[in-house]
């Protein structure tokens, strides 16, 4: 008798699948994450799960059920729900809603889900919940771990510029005091302590970056876009980087129009310029670095640039300078993350980064920021 009920329930689920899905969708849309999903996205792997459920009901054995769950749709569904921004309670809820809809369908058609039919149905759905939740939770845990590692690596890399500025400023101060003959024993001790601690922090930053050599910079980045004036942002960077540029007599010139407004994530744009300007200073001793921006011809997109008249880049390296861990073979200490970070942040905005360079002439790094309606609202990464 139980086998007959199982077989009848399997046929009923197959025959009424569309009506069952429609009833399920109505109830699932009450979940916050599901409200604005289109029908195909909302359905996802659930139609396939109903087919798997019908197969398991006909077979009726725990062994077949376990294999159906292992090879079936729940793990893929759990991963999709991560992308759909469901939380774990919503993933469990949608399966329980499906359970309720199947019970209602059986009752309306005179089927009694007791004993073996009840056990098999719940075994399949509970197993599906477990598989989906496990896949969901594993992916979220890996995602959190990855974001923490990326955040730590990005922060550590960004610390290098201010640390370099502090170190250079201390050395300049030491030289000025020695030249003027005003240096005292106490000043000497303080400057030595400052230099010693800066080197200690630089070593710690280097260690963090070395331990994150597998950092994937091609991850999404969460953007917080708004309209802001670009000139003050660049001018503040020029001021902050002046001690670094001054020691190598490099001139920094801000040519961004004073009324130039962009729509982007100001924090990320600042870090893009900071990396490009610091990179230009390194390769332009005694030269000039020009920072500018303009509206591109025929569009409302923005093109920003950092141009120098320094050493330049060999043609065979121009295509790879934005690759992760790509470093200058003639310089020690770099870990090849600076321009990879630039590429990541620009592409997160939906823009493109490029370089034009000639050895002995200089380099121009350009990046675009699409107009507001084309800007990407969000992606995922550490801030």
C-alpha positions, -999 to 999 in steps of 0.1 A, spaced: 0 0 0 28 24 9 46 17 -24 14 25 -43 11 58 -24 47 66 -32 43 59 -69 10 79 -70 27 108 -53 55 107 -78 31 108 -107 11 136 -90 43 157 -86 52 152 -122 17 159 -135 11 190 -113 47 203 -114 39 237 -129 10 243 -106 31 232 -76 59 255 -87 35 284 -91 21 279 -56 56 276 -42 68 308 -59 39 328 -44 49 318 -9 87 321 -15 83 357 -27 75 366 9 112 361 16 131 394 14 158 381 -10 133 366 -34 110 395 -39 126 410 -70 139 378 -86 125 369 -121 109 335 -125 138 315 -139 161 328 -112 136 321 -85 130 286 -98 167 278 -102 172 241 -95 138 235 -79 121 220 -110 151 196 -113 147 188 -76 110 178 -82 122 153 -108 148 139 -84 121 137 -57 98 117 -80 126 93 -88 134 89 -52 98 83 -43 95 55 -69 127 39 -58 118 43 -21 152 31 -7 174 51 15 205 42 -6 189 56 -38 178 87 -19 213 94 -6 228 89 -41 201 112 -56 210 139 -31 247 135 -36 245 137 -74 215 160 -76 206 197 -76 207 208 -39 245 216 -38 242 237 -70 211 254 -57 228 263 -25 257 280 -44 232 298 -66 214 312 -35 247 327 -24 248 347 -56 211 356 -51 219 371 -17 198 347 3 207 341 39 209 306 53 175 309 70 159 318 36 175 288 20 160 265 46 127 283 44 122 278 7 127 240 10 102 239 39 77 259 18 81 233 -9 75 206 17 43 223 27 31 227 -9 36 190 -16 17 180 15 -12 203 4 -11 188 -31 -13 153 -17 -41 161 6 -61 178 -21 -58 146 -42 -67 123 -14 -33 109 -7 -24 101 29 13 109 36 18 87 67 43 59 75 67 51 47 55 78 23 59 104 50 94 91 59 106 90 22 93 125 14 109 141 45 141 121 40 145 136 5 137 171 15 157 171 47 187 157 28 182 184 1 182 211 28 213 197 43 231 195 10 221 230 0 229 245 34 263 228 34 272 241 0 259 276 10 278 277 43 311 263 28 310 289 0 302 318 24 331 307 48 355 306 19 343 339 7 348 355 41 382 340 44 392 353 9 379 388 16 398 390 49 430 379 32 425 404 3 416 432 27 447 426 47 469 425 16 453 456 1 457 476 34 493 463 38 502 474 3 486 508 7 507 513 39 539 513 19 534 548 5 529 566 38 556 545 54 580 555 26 570 592 31 577 590 68 611 573 63 622 598 37 609 628 58 630 615 88 661 613 66 656 648 52 651 661 87 682 644 99 702 659 70 688 694 76 696 693 113 732 681 106 737 708 80 725 736 103 745 722 133 714 722 155 712 685 160 714 674 197 720 640 212 683 637 221 673 645 185 697 619 172 683 593 195 647 602 185 655 600 148 672 567 152 642 554 171 619 567 144 639 551 116 642 518 135 604 516 141 596 525 105 618 497 93 601 474 117 567 483 104 579 480 68 592 445 76 558 435 90 540 449 60 563 430 37 556 398 56 519 403 53 523 407 15 545 377 12 520 356 30 493 367 6 512 358 -26 482 338 -38 459 369 -36 434 369 -64 430 405 -74 403 397 -100 376 396 -73 347 419 -72 349 450 -52 320 466 -33 316 502 -46 302 531 -27 298 555 -56 289 592 -53 295 625 -71 326 643 -59 352 670 -71 383 653 -85 407 682 -82 408 684 -43 413 646 -41 443 648 -64 456 680 -48 455 663 -14 475 633 -28 501 657 -43 505 673 -9 508 640 9 533 626 -16 554 658 -18 580 646 8 586 615 -13 588 634 -46 609 662 -30 638 639 -21 642 629 -57 634 665 -70 604 652 -89 577 678 -96 541 669 -92 516 689 -112 478 687 -108 461 696 -141 427 683 -132 401 712 -139 390 726 -106 353 721 -114 357 685 -127 331 662 -111 331 624 -113 307 597 -102 328 569 -85 340 554 -53 361 582 -39 382 560 -17 391 536 -45 398 564 -69 422 579 -44 440 546 -40 442 542 -78 459 577 -82 481 571 -51 495 539 -66 500 554 -100 516 586 -87 539 568 -63 550 544 -91 557 574 -114 578 592 -87 599 560 -83 609 561 -120 611 598 -126 639 613 -105 645 649 -114 616 649 -137 579 657 -137 547 638 -130 515 653 -144 480 642 -132 450 651 -152 415 641 -163 391 649 -192 357 640 -206 362 615 -235 351 626 -269 315 617 -278 307 602 -244 302 613 -208 329 588 -197 359 602 -178 395 595 -186 421 601 -160 459 599 -165 492 600 -147 521 610 -171 558 611 -164 590 618 -183 610 591 -165 627 559 -175 598 544 -194 589 507 -198 603 483 -223 577 473 -250 578 436 -239 567 446 -204 538 470 -213 513 442 -217 521 425 -184 527 454 -159 491 450 -146 495 413 -139 497 402 -103 533 398 -90 547 414 -121 578 433 -108 606 454 -123 636 430 -127 659 460 -121 644 469 -88 644 450 -55 616 448 -29 585 451 -50 559 424 -48 540 433 -80 507 442 -64 505 480 -69 494 480 -106 473 448 -101 454 467 -74 449 496 -98 435 472 -125 412 456 -100 397 489 -88 393 504 -123 376 472 -136 353 472 -105 340 505 -118 335 491 -153 365 510 -166 397 501 -185 433 508 -175 461 511 -200 497 523 -204 517 539 -232 554 541 -227 588 545 -244 622 538 -228 640 570 -220 609 591 -228 584 583 -201 550 566 -194 514 576 -194 489 555 -174 453 560 -183 421 547 -167 384 553 -175 354 558 -153 322 551 -172 294 576 -170 269 573 -141 243 552 -158 269 526 -169 287 524 -135 286 491 -117 267 495 -85 285 467 -66 306 437 -66 323 420 -36 357 426 -19 372 440 10 373 476 19 
